[in-house]
Amino acid sequence: MTRPTVRLRDVAAAAGTSTKTASRVVNGDPRVSADTRARVETAVRELGYSPDPLARSLRLGTDDVIGVVIDSIADPFFASVTGEIERVALDRGLTVSVASTLRHPERERKIIESVTRRRVAGLIVAPVAADHAYLASAPFPVLFVDRRAGNLDADAVVVDDRGAARTAVAHLIAHGHRRIAFVGDHLTVATGQDRLAGYQDALAEAGIPRTPEYVLPVCPEIADAARTTGQLLDLAEPPTAIFSANTRCSLGVVPVLHSRRRTDLAMVGFGDFFMADALEPGVTVIDHPPELIGRVAAAHLFTRLDGNPGPRVTISPPLHLIPRGSGELAP
């Protein structure tokens, strides 16, 4: 006699919980109480339940996987974005597959073409290449995060990098600074270009001439930002303030200011980071919340997976400045 197929809803009924919660346990989601987890695991064993990903893939026409292509999982910002995407995906019973481009456009295309050949449900990309027209016929929804696609009408979740950078530098100017340095990443991606443009906008609006030795968009890694900060402090006429254009840079700038006992030098960072509010002085930042960006990106991608065929949209979560002390220091 053929044994009847045990479904996830049978496991949930036996464990006295919802199907969604049972799915979380089966998929290894840690956000389930120990008691509930034990009940579900007992029901799985007693009923002989075995997930069948191949059968589900055939029913849906895709694997239960969301592809995420980012700069690097080691980047604090993108690690948090990816973590939030994964949390939203787990709630839907999907998993996340992550690949890093290391900011190489050729690598980005190879990764995306490889993903396209797989049966993924959808794709989220932090782009570095200039042309994404080849994705116009992708057989799954594609959403771009942190930067817009090139030559492609596509959904995107981006922020006003230029406007927020202008706000950060204007804040320093309002507190009396005219010698303001820019420490940022290489200008190979739109976010770096836009943040430098915002810095330049604020100086121009205040009638402050640019000082080339204060502009250092050459810091892709924390160590580069630390070395650059030391060089700025060693100038014959060092800046009185620094605008740090991303979290990696801030993690290089702040320790040098403290080790050199130059916490009298004002600073505003683009993006918050762990313990920034616990330092003395606290670090003033443009709040660029990666968790919110990841959550919004995943939620919108799932509206596409649910069959929403509406026009492509660009979603721009608002940013705001958090004054904590470092950005309010006078020259």
N, C-alpha and C positions, 0 to 999 in steps of 0.2 A: 504493500500500500504506500503511495507517495505521500511523504510528509508535507503538510500544508506550508506554504511560504510564510515566514514570520516577517512582518513589516515593522518599521520603526514605531508606528502608532501602537502596535501590540506591546512593544517594549515599554512605551510611555504609560499605557494603561496599567500594565503589571506593576510598574514602579510608582504609580500614583502621581505622575507629573505630566507636563505638557510635552508634545512632540518636539517643540523647539528646544526645550531643556534636555530632552533625551539626545537630540542631535548634537548639542554642545558637548555632552559627556562623550559620545561616540567619536567626536572630532577632536577631543583633547583640550577643549576650552577650559582654562583654569578657573574661570569665574562661575563656578558651581560649588555649592556647599558640599562638605565631605559626606554628610548624611545622604543628600540627594544623589551624589555620585555613586555612593555605595549601593543604593537601591537600584539605580539604573544598571550598574555593572552586574548586580545579582540577577536582574531580569534578563540581561543579555545572555548570561551563562545558562540560566534555567530554560529559556525559550530557544536557545541555540541560534540567536540572531547573528547574521553575518552580513555586513554592508556589501552591496554589489555595485561598485563604482562604474564598472563597464556597462551594466544594464541601465543605470541612471544616465550615463553619458549618451547611450543610444537613444533614450527617450527624449533627452533635451537637445540632442544634436551637438553638444559640447561637453568637454570635461568640466568638472566642478572647480575650475581654477580661474582666478583673475591674475593676469600678468601685470607686473609693475616694473617699469624700467626707469631707473633713477641714476643720478651722478655716482653715488657711492653709498653703500649701507653704513660706512664709517662716518659719514657726514651727520652731525647731530640733528640738523634740520630734517633731512630726508629719512633718517632712522625713525624719527617721531611721526612724520607723515605716513610712512609705511606701516608703522605699528597701529595707527588709527585705522588705516584702510583694512588691515588684517582683522581688527576687532569688529568692524562693520561686516566684513565678509563672513566671519565666523557666525554672526547672528543669522546669516542667510544660509548657513550650511556649506559655504564655499571656502576654499583655501586660497592662499596667495603664493605666487611664485615670483621671486625678486631677482633682477639682474642689474648689474652696475655697468654703466657705460664708461666710467672714469673720464667723462667729458670728451670722448673721442667720437666724432660724428660717424666715422666709418664703422666703429664698433656698434654704435647705436643702431645703424641700419641692419647690420648682420643679426643682432639680437632680435630686432622686431621682425625681420623676415623669418627667422627661426620660429618665433612665437606664432606668426601667421600660419605656418604649416601645421601647427598643433591645433587641437580642438579646444582652445581656451574659450571661456565665456565672454571675456572682455579684456581691455588693455588700458592701463593708465601709464602715461609717459611724461617724464620731465625732460623735455627735448633739449638737445645741444646742436643738432644739425639744422641746416637752413631750409631744407626742402623735405616735406612730408607728403607730397602729392601722391606718392605710390600707395598711400594708405586709403585713398578715396574709395577703393573697392574692397576694403577689409571686410571679411565675413562676420565681424563682431563689432560691438560698440567700442570706440576709442575716445579717450578723454585725455587732455593735456593738463599738466599741473605745474605751477610756478612760472611757466613760460608758455607763450602761444605757439601753435604749430606754424610751420612755414609753408606757404602755398597750399593751404588746405583749410576749408571751412570745417571747423571741428569744435566740439565742446572744450571749454577750458576753465580752470579755476586759477586765477592769478590775482595779485594785489597791485596797487598803485605804487610800484617801487620808486618811481621818480618823485611823486608827490610826497611820499613818506620820508625820503632822503632830504628833500627840501625842507620839510618840517623839522627834521632833526638838526640840520645845520642852522636854520633860522633860530632855533631855540638857543643854540650856543651864541649866535650873534646877539640875540636879545639880552644875554647875560654879559655882554661887553667884549666878546672875543672877535678878533680880526685875523689872528694868525691860527688858522684852523687846518689841520691835516686831514687827508683822506687816506685811509688804509683799507684796501679792498682786494678783491680777486682779480685775476686776469680778465680782460675785457673781451673774452671770446663768447660770452653768453649775454642774452638780453638783460638779465637782472643786473649784472655788473655794469653794463653800459648805462642803464636807466638810473642806477643809484649814483654813479658819477655825474650824470647830467643833472640830477636833483641837487647835488652838492654845488655844482657850478651855477645852477639857477639861483640858489640862495645867496651865494657870494655876489652875483651880478645884481640882484635886486637890492642888496645893501651897499652897492658901489665899492665892493672890496676887490682889488685886483688879484688875479690868480698868482700863486707862488709855486712854480713848477716843482721845487724840491719838497713841497708839502703834499704832493699828489703821488701816491704810491699804489697803483692798482696792480701789484705784482706778488700777491700773497695768497696763493691757492691753498696753502696748508698753515696750520697753527704755528709751526716753527718759522715759517716765512714772515708771518705777522709779528712774531716776537723779535726777530732780527731787525725788521724794518722799524719797529718802535724804538729799539736801541739807537738806530741810526738817526731817527728824528730827534731824540733827546740829546744827541751829541752834536747837533748843528750849532753853529755860532749863534744863531738866533732861532732857537727851537720854537715850535708852535706852543700856544697856550691851551689848545684844545685839539681833540682828535675825534673824528667821525669814523667809527668802525663799521664797514659796510656789510658784514654778515657775522654770524655766530662764531665761525671758525676763527675769523680775524680777532674778534673780541677775546676769545680764549687764549690768543697769543699776546694781545696788547695788555690786558689787565695784570697778569703776573709780572710783566716787566715794569709797569708803573709802580707796583708794590715793592718789587725787589730793589728798584732804584730809588725808593722813597720819593716818588714823584706823584703821589696821589693828590697833590695840589693842582695837577694838570686836569682840565675838564675833559669829559668824554661822554659821548652818546653812542650806543651800539644799535645796529639794525638786527633785531631779534633778541629775545630773552635767553637766558641760560641759567643752569643750576647754580644756586648760591649767589646770584647777582645781587639779590636784595639783602644778603647777609654781610656783604663786604662793608668796609668803612673807607670812603663813603660808598653807599649803595650805588649800583651802576644804573644810570638813566638809559632807558631803551625804547626803541620803537617796538611795540608788542607785535610780533609776526608769528602768530600761534600755529605751529605745524599741526597740532592735533585737530584744530578747527579746519584747516585746509584739507587734511586727509579725510576727515569725516564728511565734509561737503563734497569732495571729489568722489568718494565711494558712494555716497547717497545718490548723487546725480547719475553715476554710471548705472546704478541699479534701477533707476527710473527707465533708462534705455533698455536694460535687460527685461524689464517688465512690459516692454512693448510701446513705450511712449515715443512716437515718431516726430515730435515737434521740431521746430527749427533749432539749429545749433545755437548754443548760448555761451556767453562768457560770464562767469560768476566771480565777483570781486569782494571777498570778505573785507570789512573795514579794518584799518590799522589805527592805533593811537599811541601817543607818547606816554610813558610812565616815568615821571620825575622821581628820582630816588636820592639825588645828592650830587652825583658826579657831573651831571649836565648843568647844574645850577651854580657851580663854582665860578667865581669871578676871576679875571686874569690876574 
